[in-house]
Amino acid sequence: MLTGERSGGNKSNTSPAENYYLARRRTLQVVVSSLLTECGFESAEKAAVETLTEMMQSYITEVGRCAKASCEHTARSTPTLSDVVITLVEMGFNVDTLPAYSKRSQRMVITAPPVTNAPVIPKSLVTGQKRTHPAYIPSHFPEFPDPHTYIKTPTFREPVSEYQVVREKAASQRRDVERALTRFMAKTGETQSLFKDDLTAFPLIAARPSSIPYLSALLPSELELQTLEETDSSEQDDQTDTENNPNNTIHDDAGADKENAVLPPGGGVPTVKSNEENMIDNPYLRPVKKPKVRRKK
């Protein structure tokens, strides 16, 4: 009873592919047994029958493999009788003895094995529809490969140009950058916490009070400085061109008289230091000093 349950359980656990190969194996065992009977054997051990069955299966497999290789060598997909004959000759078998062996008197007829469908091997990748041969290609030629081997597959994505998607992406990137910079400044600089018990929860960047809070508003920006430099350089170029003009001549005598008229009665020249002492020490009340810009040659 236990043996029957075990055999039934093994039978139910086998896959269709295993059942297919087991049926073919039993047919070979029947063929080997009939050949032994024709040769005069009345009985045989199971190990001997298994060994002869394995030898016959290996021989038939080798014949099929060589016939397939000979067929593919001539650009065909289905082996023919000539391919099998060439294979037998290469394996050292005398083909001329086959007709006499097929007409022997002690030949035993074996019933055909039950028809079983070959196991279907699932394909790992199926893409598109498989192409058939056009009219100008013979039918015995190999079939086209699977479509996924030659179908064009783009490996890049086209850039998104929709306004809403672009704005959302830019906003998310800006938010991520601000968050990353805030965390970096919170880890590297001084922070303030909303909760006294846990200083690491919700850290805030500590504000640094400035002694002159209005200084940043009064100082010019880099863009304004750059514009000022460009204006000064253009004014210098104009002044140089004017000085090089021969029509504009300056008389030294007239200039000397004018200088003498400006001098005070004492004959002393006022210095810059005396003027600076009278001015209030405030940087925002000092006269503007234009930066010196070197002219590019």
Residue pairs with C-beta under 8 A, 6 or more apart in sequence:
14 22
15 119
16 117
16 119
17 119
19 116
20 116
20 117
20 118
20 119
23 113
23 114
23 116
24 113
25 53
25 57
26 113
27 110
27 113
28 53
28 56
28 57
29 49
29 50
29 53
30 110
31 56
31 110
32 49
32 52
32 53
32 56
33 44
33 49
34 108
34 110
36 44
36 49
36 52
37 108
38 104
38 106
38 107
38 108
62 91
63 84
63 87
63 88
63 91
64 79
66 87
66 90
66 91
67 79
67 83
67 84
67 86
67 87
68 79
68 83
70 79
70 83
70 86
70 87
71 77
71 78
71 79
71 80
71 83
72 142
75 141
75 142
76 140
76 141
77 140
77 141
77 142
77 143
78 140
85 95
88 95
89 95
123 146
125 146
125 148
126 146
126 148
127 146
127 147
127 148
127 151
128 147
128 148
128 151
129 147
130 143
130 144
130 146
130 147
131 144
131 147
132 144
133 139
133 141
133 143
133 144
160 166
160 169
182 205
185 205
186 203
186 204
186 205
189 205
189 206
190 205
190 206
191 199
191 203
191 204
191 205
191 206
192 203
192 204
192 205
192 206
193 199
193 200
193 201
193 202
193 203
193 204
194 201
194 202
194 204
195 201
195 202
218 284
220 228
225 291
228 290
228 291
229 291
229 293
232 290
232 291
232 293
233 293
233 295
236 293
236 295
237 295
242 248
263 269
264 270
279 285
279 286
